[in-house]
Amino acid sequence: MKVTIEIECDNAAFDPDPAQELGRILRDTGALLQDQGVDGMPRPGDSRPIRDINGNTVGSLTVNE
C-alpha cells in the first residue's frame, strides 16, 4: 500500500507563513488517521480531501496498492 499526500500551497491560508499552515494540515491529517484506528484505515482506492484553515480544499490523501 502506498499513501500519497498532495497539498497545493498557493492560497491565502499559507500567507505569510506557509510552514505554519502546512504543519497544521499535516498534524490534523495525522490525528484524523490515528483517531480512526485500524478499522478506519484508508484502503486502496480511497481518496480524502485535505482542507486549509479556511475550509478550502487544497489537496488530497490517496491510497494506492
Short mmCIF file of the C-alpha atoms (twelve columns), coordinates in Angstrom:
data_MODEL
# 
_entry.id   MODEL 
# 
loop_
_atom_site.group_PDB 
_atom_site.id 
_atom_site.type_symbol 
_atom_site.label_atom_id 
_atom_site.label_alt_id 
_atom_site.label_comp_id 
_atom_site.label_asym_id 
_atom_site.label_seq_id 
_atom_site.Cartn_x 
_atom_site.Cartn_y 
_atom_site.Cartn_z 
_atom_site.pdbx_PDB_model_num 
ATOM 1  C CA . MET A 1  0.000   0.000  0.000  1 
ATOM 2  C CA . LYS A 2  1.212   3.499  -0.824 1 
ATOM 3  C CA . VAL A 3  -0.259  6.685  0.641  1 
ATOM 4  C CA . THR A 4  0.201   9.906  -1.315 1 
ATOM 5  C CA . ILE A 5  -0.477  13.313 0.202  1 
ATOM 6  C CA . GLU A 6  -0.679  16.237 -2.221 1 
ATOM 7  C CA . ILE A 7  -1.110  19.808 -0.993 1 
ATOM 8  C CA . GLU A 8  -1.261  22.995 -3.057 1 
ATOM 9  C CA . CYS A 9  0.164   25.901 -1.057 1 
ATOM 10 C CA . ASP A 10 -0.931  28.715 -3.383 1 
ATOM 11 C CA . ASN A 11 -3.822  30.295 -1.485 1 
ATOM 12 C CA . ALA A 12 -4.202  32.928 1.252  1 
ATOM 13 C CA . ALA A 13 -4.194  30.408 4.118  1 
ATOM 14 C CA . PHE A 14 -0.464  29.889 3.511  1 
ATOM 15 C CA . ASP A 15 0.410   33.616 3.730  1 
ATOM 16 C CA . PRO A 16 2.524   34.942 5.329  1 
ATOM 17 C CA . ASP A 17 3.928   31.693 6.814  1 
ATOM 18 C CA . PRO A 18 3.419   28.633 4.579  1 
ATOM 19 C CA . ALA A 19 5.266   26.327 7.004  1 
ATOM 20 C CA . GLN A 20 2.796   27.062 9.799  1 
ATOM 21 C CA . GLU A 21 -0.283  26.177 7.735  1 
ATOM 22 C CA . LEU A 22 1.402   23.146 6.167  1 
ATOM 23 C CA . GLY A 23 2.380   21.871 9.615  1 
ATOM 24 C CA . ARG A 24 -1.177  22.349 10.890 1 
ATOM 25 C CA . ILE A 25 -2.605  20.435 7.918  1 
ATOM 26 C CA . LEU A 26 -0.172  17.537 8.379  1 
ATOM 27 C CA . ARG A 27 -0.850  17.350 12.144 1 
ATOM 28 C CA . ASP A 28 -4.619  17.379 11.576 1 
ATOM 29 C CA . THR A 29 -4.369  14.727 8.861  1 
ATOM 30 C CA . GLY A 30 -2.221  12.506 11.080 1 
ATOM 31 C CA . ALA A 31 -4.572  12.930 14.042 1 
ATOM 32 C CA . LEU A 32 -7.550  12.022 11.874 1 
ATOM 33 C CA . LEU A 33 -5.858  8.798  10.751 1 
ATOM 34 C CA . GLN A 34 -4.890  7.896  14.328 1 
ATOM 35 C CA . ASP A 35 -8.383  8.553  15.675 1 
ATOM 36 C CA . GLN A 36 -9.947  6.258  13.081 1 
ATOM 37 C CA . GLY A 37 -7.923  3.246  14.234 1 
ATOM 38 C CA . VAL A 38 -7.358  0.067  12.224 1 
ATOM 39 C CA . ASP A 39 -10.987 -0.243 11.099 1 
ATOM 40 C CA . GLY A 40 -10.970 3.306  9.744  1 
ATOM 41 C CA . MET A 41 -7.652  2.987  7.930  1 
ATOM 42 C CA . PRO A 42 -7.962  4.099  4.322  1 
ATOM 43 C CA . ARG A 43 -7.955  1.257  1.839  1 
ATOM 44 C CA . PRO A 44 -6.531  1.111  -1.690 1 
ATOM 45 C CA . GLY A 45 -8.664  3.285  -3.936 1 
ATOM 46 C CA . ASP A 46 -9.685  5.655  -1.125 1 
ATOM 47 C CA . SER A 47 -9.120  9.371  -1.528 1 
ATOM 48 C CA . ARG A 48 -9.882  12.040 1.044  1 
ATOM 49 C CA . PRO A 49 -9.804  15.812 0.646  1 
ATOM 50 C CA . ILE A 50 -7.372  17.930 2.616  1 
ATOM 51 C CA . ARG A 51 -8.635  21.363 3.657  1 
ATOM 52 C CA . ASP A 52 -6.868  24.527 4.763  1 
ATOM 53 C CA . ILE A 53 -7.771  26.549 7.870  1 
ATOM 54 C CA . ASN A 54 -10.418 28.405 5.826  1 
ATOM 55 C CA . GLY A 55 -12.152 25.188 4.756  1 
ATOM 56 C CA . ASN A 56 -10.908 25.278 1.166  1 
ATOM 57 C CA . THR A 57 -9.843  22.003 -0.431 1 
ATOM 58 C CA . VAL A 58 -6.111  22.286 -1.049 1 
ATOM 59 C CA . GLY A 59 -5.185  18.677 -1.682 1 
ATOM 60 C CA . SER A 60 -5.884  15.039 -1.086 1 
ATOM 61 C CA . LEU A 61 -4.735  11.905 0.665  1 
ATOM 62 C CA . THR A 62 -4.884  8.985  -1.760 1 
ATOM 63 C CA . VAL A 63 -4.242  5.298  -1.086 1 
ATOM 64 C CA . ASN A 64 -2.808  3.133  -3.864 1 
ATOM 65 C CA . GLU A 65 -1.957  -0.569 -3.892 1 
# 
